Amino acid sequence: MSIVCLDTHISKRKAVPTQYGYDFTPMQSKVLALVIQGKTTKEIARELGIGARTVESHRRNVMEKVGVNNVVALVYKIYEKRLAMGCEVCGAVRGASNGF
């Protein structure tokens, strides 16, 4: 489910299961996507039109839901979960005999 789709069909505050299996609000999903892209707090704030402290709050809530205490661990855990779920392009699953 894309971020745009979440915005279109779901209220801003309602938490929904994401592609990673966590219940993030649409804004938490947006912040997470930008964190994964390596954007700074100020860059995320500018892009989303919110304050830097609000970005920090959303990021902190995401990290709490994922069970990590820093951004590096957050990105690692999300990528690990994504690999375990399989490649979106070819359907390969990590650890299977397909070389993935």
Chimera marker file (.cmm) of the C-alpha trace (Angstrom):
<marker_set name="trace">
<marker id="1" x="0.000" y="0.000" z="0.000" r="1" g="1" b="0" radius="0.5"/>
<marker id="2" x="1.492" y="3.313" z="-0.985" r="1" g="1" b="0" radius="0.5"/>
<marker id="3" x="1.702" y="6.434" z="1.149" r="1" g="1" b="0" radius="0.5"/>
<marker id="4" x="-0.543" y="8.261" z="-1.317" r="1" g="1" b="0" radius="0.5"/>
<marker id="5" x="-3.123" y="5.500" z="-1.033" r="1" g="1" b="0" radius="0.5"/>
<marker id="6" x="-3.016" y="5.727" z="2.752" r="1" g="1" b="0" radius="0.5"/>
<marker id="7" x="-3.648" y="9.473" z="2.612" r="1" g="1" b="0" radius="0.5"/>
<marker id="8" x="-6.519" y="9.068" z="0.198" r="1" g="1" b="0" radius="0.5"/>
<marker id="9" x="-8.424" y="6.319" z="1.975" r="1" g="1" b="0" radius="0.5"/>
<marker id="10" x="-7.614" y="6.584" z="5.662" r="1" g="1" b="0" radius="0.5"/>
<marker id="11" x="-7.874" y="9.361" z="8.204" r="1" g="1" b="0" radius="0.5"/>
<marker id="12" x="-4.569" y="10.980" z="9.144" r="1" g="1" b="0" radius="0.5"/>
<marker id="13" x="-4.362" y="9.527" z="12.650" r="1" g="1" b="0" radius="0.5"/>
<marker id="14" x="-5.638" y="5.982" z="12.195" r="1" g="1" b="0" radius="0.5"/>
<marker id="15" x="-2.902" y="3.349" z="12.495" r="1" g="1" b="0" radius="0.5"/>
<marker id="16" x="-2.978" y="0.653" z="9.828" r="1" g="1" b="0" radius="0.5"/>
<marker id="17" x="-0.808" y="-2.357" z="9.094" r="1" g="1" b="0" radius="0.5"/>
<marker id="18" x="1.954" y="-1.431" z="6.667" r="1" g="1" b="0" radius="0.5"/>
<marker id="19" x="3.957" y="-3.472" z="4.209" r="1" g="1" b="0" radius="0.5"/>
<marker id="20" x="6.409" y="-4.117" z="7.047" r="1" g="1" b="0" radius="0.5"/>
<marker id="21" x="3.811" y="-5.586" z="9.418" r="1" g="1" b="0" radius="0.5"/>
<marker id="22" x="3.715" y="-2.696" z="11.903" r="1" g="1" b="0" radius="0.5"/>
<marker id="23" x="0.769" y="-0.431" z="12.659" r="1" g="1" b="0" radius="0.5"/>
<marker id="24" x="2.034" y="3.000" z="11.627" r="1" g="1" b="0" radius="0.5"/>
<marker id="25" x="-0.094" y="6.083" z="11.117" r="1" g="1" b="0" radius="0.5"/>
<marker id="26" x="0.100" y="7.550" z="7.617" r="1" g="1" b="0" radius="0.5"/>
<marker id="27" x="2.402" y="10.338" z="8.864" r="1" g="1" b="0" radius="0.5"/>
<marker id="28" x="4.658" y="7.827" z="10.625" r="1" g="1" b="0" radius="0.5"/>
<marker id="29" x="4.873" y="5.895" z="7.341" r="1" g="1" b="0" radius="0.5"/>
<marker id="30" x="5.862" y="9.067" z="5.481" r="1" g="1" b="0" radius="0.5"/>
<marker id="31" x="8.515" y="9.949" z="8.052" r="1" g="1" b="0" radius="0.5"/>
<marker id="32" x="9.858" y="6.382" z="7.989" r="1" g="1" b="0" radius="0.5"/>
<marker id="33" x="10.089" y="6.403" z="4.188" r="1" g="1" b="0" radius="0.5"/>
<marker id="34" x="12.116" y="9.623" z="4.290" r="1" g="1" b="0" radius="0.5"/>
<marker id="35" x="14.336" y="8.363" z="7.135" r="1" g="1" b="0" radius="0.5"/>
<marker id="36" x="15.098" y="5.261" z="5.057" r="1" g="1" b="0" radius="0.5"/>
<marker id="37" x="16.083" y="7.566" z="2.187" r="1" g="1" b="0" radius="0.5"/>
<marker id="38" x="18.659" y="9.139" z="4.508" r="1" g="1" b="0" radius="0.5"/>
<marker id="39" x="16.961" y="12.513" z="4.880" r="1" g="1" b="0" radius="0.5"/>
<marker id="40" x="17.736" y="14.668" z="7.912" r="1" g="1" b="0" radius="0.5"/>
<marker id="41" x="15.104" y="15.824" z="10.374" r="1" g="1" b="0" radius="0.5"/>
<marker id="42" x="15.105" y="19.314" z="8.858" r="1" g="1" b="0" radius="0.5"/>
<marker id="43" x="14.781" y="17.952" z="5.312" r="1" g="1" b="0" radius="0.5"/>
<marker id="44" x="11.864" y="15.737" z="6.344" r="1" g="1" b="0" radius="0.5"/>
<marker id="45" x="10.183" y="18.647" z="8.140" r="1" g="1" b="0" radius="0.5"/>
<marker id="46" x="10.495" y="20.864" z="5.061" r="1" g="1" b="0" radius="0.5"/>
<marker id="47" x="9.244" y="18.170" z="2.707" r="1" g="1" b="0" radius="0.5"/>
<marker id="48" x="6.215" y="17.308" z="4.840" r="1" g="1" b="0" radius="0.5"/>
<marker id="49" x="5.463" y="20.859" z="5.949" r="1" g="1" b="0" radius="0.5"/>
<marker id="50" x="5.727" y="20.069" z="9.663" r="1" g="1" b="0" radius="0.5"/>
<marker id="51" x="8.088" y="21.095" z="12.446" r="1" g="1" b="0" radius="0.5"/>
<marker id="52" x="11.373" y="19.362" z="13.192" r="1" g="1" b="0" radius="0.5"/>
<marker id="53" x="10.176" y="18.402" z="16.670" r="1" g="1" b="0" radius="0.5"/>
<marker id="54" x="7.090" y="16.812" z="15.142" r="1" g="1" b="0" radius="0.5"/>
<marker id="55" x="9.339" y="14.758" z="12.844" r="1" g="1" b="0" radius="0.5"/>
<marker id="56" x="11.376" y="13.680" z="15.879" r="1" g="1" b="0" radius="0.5"/>
<marker id="57" x="8.192" y="12.676" z="17.677" r="1" g="1" b="0" radius="0.5"/>
<marker id="58" x="6.957" y="10.569" z="14.743" r="1" g="1" b="0" radius="0.5"/>
<marker id="59" x="10.394" y="8.960" z="14.330" r="1" g="1" b="0" radius="0.5"/>
<marker id="60" x="10.552" y="8.185" z="18.065" r="1" g="1" b="0" radius="0.5"/>
<marker id="61" x="7.087" y="6.576" z="17.935" r="1" g="1" b="0" radius="0.5"/>
<marker id="62" x="8.094" y="4.479" z="14.915" r="1" g="1" b="0" radius="0.5"/>
<marker id="63" x="11.276" y="3.333" z="16.668" r="1" g="1" b="0" radius="0.5"/>
<marker id="64" x="9.238" y="2.403" z="19.745" r="1" g="1" b="0" radius="0.5"/>
<marker id="65" x="6.813" y="0.321" z="17.658" r="1" g="1" b="0" radius="0.5"/>
<marker id="66" x="9.692" y="-1.436" z="15.898" r="1" g="1" b="0" radius="0.5"/>
<marker id="67" x="11.547" y="-1.979" z="19.185" r="1" g="1" b="0" radius="0.5"/>
<marker id="68" x="14.792" y="-0.150" z="18.446" r="1" g="1" b="0" radius="0.5"/>
<marker id="69" x="16.511" y="2.844" z="20.032" r="1" g="1" b="0" radius="0.5"/>
<marker id="70" x="18.415" y="4.444" z="17.149" r="1" g="1" b="0" radius="0.5"/>
<marker id="71" x="17.914" y="5.240" z="13.473" r="1" g="1" b="0" radius="0.5"/>
<marker id="72" x="20.577" y="2.821" z="12.213" r="1" g="1" b="0" radius="0.5"/>
<marker id="73" x="18.854" y="-0.068" z="13.994" r="1" g="1" b="0" radius="0.5"/>
<marker id="74" x="15.494" y="1.133" z="12.649" r="1" g="1" b="0" radius="0.5"/>
<marker id="75" x="16.657" y="1.126" z="9.031" r="1" g="1" b="0" radius="0.5"/>
<marker id="76" x="18.393" y="-2.240" z="9.500" r="1" g="1" b="0" radius="0.5"/>
<marker id="77" x="15.298" y="-3.845" z="11.034" r="1" g="1" b="0" radius="0.5"/>
<marker id="78" x="12.998" y="-2.507" z="8.302" r="1" g="1" b="0" radius="0.5"/>
<marker id="79" x="15.300" y="-3.785" z="5.543" r="1" g="1" b="0" radius="0.5"/>
<marker id="80" x="15.679" y="-7.116" z="7.344" r="1" g="1" b="0" radius="0.5"/>
<marker id="81" x="11.899" y="-7.465" z="7.564" r="1" g="1" b="0" radius="0.5"/>
<marker id="82" x="11.564" y="-6.496" z="3.907" r="1" g="1" b="0" radius="0.5"/>
<marker id="83" x="14.081" y="-9.159" z="2.874" r="1" g="1" b="0" radius="0.5"/>
<marker id="84" x="12.327" y="-11.782" z="4.979" r="1" g="1" b="0" radius="0.5"/>
<marker id="85" x="9.038" y="-10.948" z="3.263" r="1" g="1" b="0" radius="0.5"/>
<marker id="86" x="10.580" y="-11.409" z="-0.178" r="1" g="1" b="0" radius="0.5"/>
<marker id="87" x="11.686" y="-9.331" z="-3.092" r="1" g="1" b="0" radius="0.5"/>
<marker id="88" x="8.925" y="-7.156" z="-4.532" r="1" g="1" b="0" radius="0.5"/>
<marker id="89" x="10.383" y="-7.509" z="-8.021" r="1" g="1" b="0" radius="0.5"/>
<marker id="90" x="11.014" y="-11.245" z="-8.451" r="1" g="1" b="0" radius="0.5"/>
<marker id="91" x="9.333" y="-12.833" z="-5.411" r="1" g="1" b="0" radius="0.5"/>
<marker id="92" x="12.586" y="-14.341" z="-4.137" r="1" g="1" b="0" radius="0.5"/>
<marker id="93" x="12.753" y="-14.992" z="-0.408" r="1" g="1" b="0" radius="0.5"/>
<marker id="94" x="15.925" y="-14.560" z="1.649" r="1" g="1" b="0" radius="0.5"/>
<marker id="95" x="17.474" y="-17.877" z="2.652" r="1" g="1" b="0" radius="0.5"/>
<marker id="96" x="15.690" y="-19.857" z="-0.044" r="1" g="1" b="0" radius="0.5"/>
<marker id="97" x="17.656" y="-21.848" z="-2.591" r="1" g="1" b="0" radius="0.5"/>
<marker id="98" x="17.256" y="-19.086" z="-5.180" r="1" g="1" b="0" radius="0.5"/>
<marker id="99" x="20.459" y="-17.237" z="-4.252" r="1" g="1" b="0" radius="0.5"/>
<marker id="100" x="18.690" y="-14.322" z="-2.578" r="1" g="1" b="0" radius="0.5"/>
<link id1="1" id2="2" r="1" g="1" b="0" radius="0.2"/>
<link id1="2" id2="3" r="1" g="1" b="0" radius="0.2"/>
<link id1="3" id2="4" r="1" g="1" b="0" radius="0.2"/>
<link id1="4" id2="5" r="1" g="1" b="0" radius="0.2"/>
<link id1="5" id2="6" r="1" g="1" b="0" radius="0.2"/>
<link id1="6" id2="7" r="1" g="1" b="0" radius="0.2"/>
<link id1="7" id2="8" r="1" g="1" b="0" radius="0.2"/>
<link id1="8" id2="9" r="1" g="1" b="0" radius="0.2"/>
<link id1="9" id2="10" r="1" g="1" b="0" radius="0.2"/>
<link id1="10" id2="11" r="1" g="1" b="0" radius="0.2"/>
<link id1="11" id2="12" r="1" g="1" b="0" radius="0.2"/>
<link id1="12" id2="13" r="1" g="1" b="0" radius="0.2"/>
<link id1="13" id2="14" r="1" g="1" b="0" radius="0.2"/>
<link id1="14" id2="15" r="1" g="1" b="0" radius="0.2"/>
<link id1="15" id2="16" r="1" g="1" b="0" radius="0.2"/>
<link id1="16" id2="17" r="1" g="1" b="0" radius="0.2"/>
<link id1="17" id2="18" r="1" g="1" b="0" radius="0.2"/>
<link id1="18" id2="19" r="1" g="1" b="0" radius="0.2"/>
<link id1="19" id2="20" r="1" g="1" b="0" radius="0.2"/>
<link id1="20" id2="21" r="1" g="1" b="0" radius="0.2"/>
<link id1="21" id2="22" r="1" g="1" b="0" radius="0.2"/>
<link id1="22" id2="23" r="1" g="1" b="0" radius="0.2"/>
<link id1="23" id2="24" r="1" g="1" b="0" radius="0.2"/>
<link id1="24" id2="25" r="1" g="1" b="0" radius="0.2"/>
<link id1="25" id2="26" r="1" g="1" b="0" radius="0.2"/>
<link id1="26" id2="27" r="1" g="1" b="0" radius="0.2"/>
<link id1="27" id2="28" r="1" g="1" b="0" radius="0.2"/>
<link id1="28" id2="29" r="1" g="1" b="0" radius="0.2"/>
<link id1="29" id2="30" r="1" g="1" b="0" radius="0.2"/>
<link id1="30" id2="31" r="1" g="1" b="0" radius="0.2"/>
<link id1="31" id2="32" r="1" g="1" b="0" radius="0.2"/>
<link id1="32" id2="33" r="1" g="1" b="0" radius="0.2"/>
<link id1="33" id2="34" r="1" g="1" b="0" radius="0.2"/>
<link id1="34" id2="35" r="1" g="1" b="0" radius="0.2"/>
<link id1="35" id2="36" r="1" g="1" b="0" radius="0.2"/>
<link id1="36" id2="37" r="1" g="1" b="0" radius="0.2"/>
<link id1="37" id2="38" r="1" g="1" b="0" radius="0.2"/>
<link id1="38" id2="39" r="1" g="1" b="0" radius="0.2"/>
<link id1="39" id2="40" r="1" g="1" b="0" radius="0.2"/>
<link id1="40" id2="41" r="1" g="1" b="0" radius="0.2"/>
<link id1="41" id2="42" r="1" g="1" b="0" radius="0.2"/>
<link id1="42" id2="43" r="1" g="1" b="0" radius="0.2"/>
<link id1="43" id2="44" r="1" g="1" b="0" radius="0.2"/>
<link id1="44" id2="45" r="1" g="1" b="0" radius="0.2"/>
<link id1="45" id2="46" r="1" g="1" b="0" radius="0.2"/>
<link id1="46" id2="47" r="1" g="1" b="0" radius="0.2"/>
<link id1="47" id2="48" r="1" g="1" b="0" radius="0.2"/>
<link id1="48" id2="49" r="1" g="1" b="0" radius="0.2"/>
<link id1="49" id2="50" r="1" g="1" b="0" radius="0.2"/>
<link id1="50" id2="51" r="1" g="1" b="0" radius="0.2"/>
<link id1="51" id2="52" r="1" g="1" b="0" radius="0.2"/>
<link id1="52" id2="53" r="1" g="1" b="0" radius="0.2"/>
<link id1="53" id2="54" r="1" g="1" b="0" radius="0.2"/>
<link id1="54" id2="55" r="1" g="1" b="0" radius="0.2"/>
<link id1="55" id2="56" r="1" g="1" b="0" radius="0.2"/>
<link id1="56" id2="57" r="1" g="1" b="0" radius="0.2"/>
<link id1="57" id2="58" r="1" g="1" b="0" radius="0.2"/>
<link id1="58" id2="59" r="1" g="1" b="0" radius="0.2"/>
<link id1="59" id2="60" r="1" g="1" b="0" radius="0.2"/>
<link id1="60" id2="61" r="1" g="1" b="0" radius="0.2"/>
<link id1="61" id2="62" r="1" g="1" b="0" radius="0.2"/>
<link id1="62" id2="63" r="1" g="1" b="0" radius="0.2"/>
<link id1="63" id2="64" r="1" g="1" b="0" radius="0.2"/>
<link id1="64" id2="65" r="1" g="1" b="0" radius="0.2"/>
<link id1="65" id2="66" r="1" g="1" b="0" radius="0.2"/>
<link id1="66" id2="67" r="1" g="1" b="0" radius="0.2"/>
<link id1="67" id2="68" r="1" g="1" b="0" radius="0.2"/>
<link id1="68" id2="69" r="1" g="1" b="0" radius="0.2"/>
<link id1="69" id2="70" r="1" g="1" b="0" radius="0.2"/>
<link id1="70" id2="71" r="1" g="1" b="0" radius="0.2"/>
<link id1="71" id2="72" r="1" g="1" b="0" radius="0.2"/>
<link id1="72" id2="73" r="1" g="1" b="0" radius="0.2"/>
<link id1="73" id2="74" r="1" g="1" b="0" radius="0.2"/>
<link id1="74" id2="75" r="1" g="1" b="0" radius="0.2"/>
<link id1="75" id2="76" r="1" g="1" b="0" radius="0.2"/>
<link id1="76" id2="77" r="1" g="1" b="0" radius="0.2"/>
<link id1="77" id2="78" r="1" g="1" b="0" radius="0.2"/>
<link id1="78" id2="79" r="1" g="1" b="0" radius="0.2"/>
<link id1="79" id2="80" r="1" g="1" b="0" radius="0.2"/>
<link id1="80" id2="81" r="1" g="1" b="0" radius="0.2"/>
<link id1="81" id2="82" r="1" g="1" b="0" radius="0.2"/>
<link id1="82" id2="83" r="1" g="1" b="0" radius="0.2"/>
<link id1="83" id2="84" r="1" g="1" b="0" radius="0.2"/>
<link id1="84" id2="85" r="1" g="1" b="0" radius="0.2"/>
<link id1="85" id2="86" r="1" g="1" b="0" radius="0.2"/>
<link id1="86" id2="87" r="1" g="1" b="0" radius="0.2"/>
<link id1="87" id2="88" r="1" g="1" b="0" radius="0.2"/>
<link id1="88" id2="89" r="1" g="1" b="0" radius="0.2"/>
<link id1="89" id2="90" r="1" g="1" b="0" radius="0.2"/>
<link id1="90" id2="91" r="1" g="1" b="0" radius="0.2"/>
<link id1="91" id2="92" r="1" g="1" b="0" radius="0.2"/>
<link id1="92" id2="93" r="1" g="1" b="0" radius="0.2"/>
<link id1="93" id2="94" r="1" g="1" b="0" radius="0.2"/>
<link id1="94" id2="95" r="1" g="1" b="0" radius="0.2"/>
<link id1="95" id2="96" r="1" g="1" b="0" radius="0.2"/>
<link id1="96" id2="97" r="1" g="1" b="0" radius="0.2"/>
<link id1="97" id2="98" r="1" g="1" b="0" radius="0.2"/>
<link id1="98" id2="99" r="1" g="1" b="0" radius="0.2"/>
<link id1="99" id2="100" r="1" g="1" b="0" radius="0.2"/>
</marker_set>
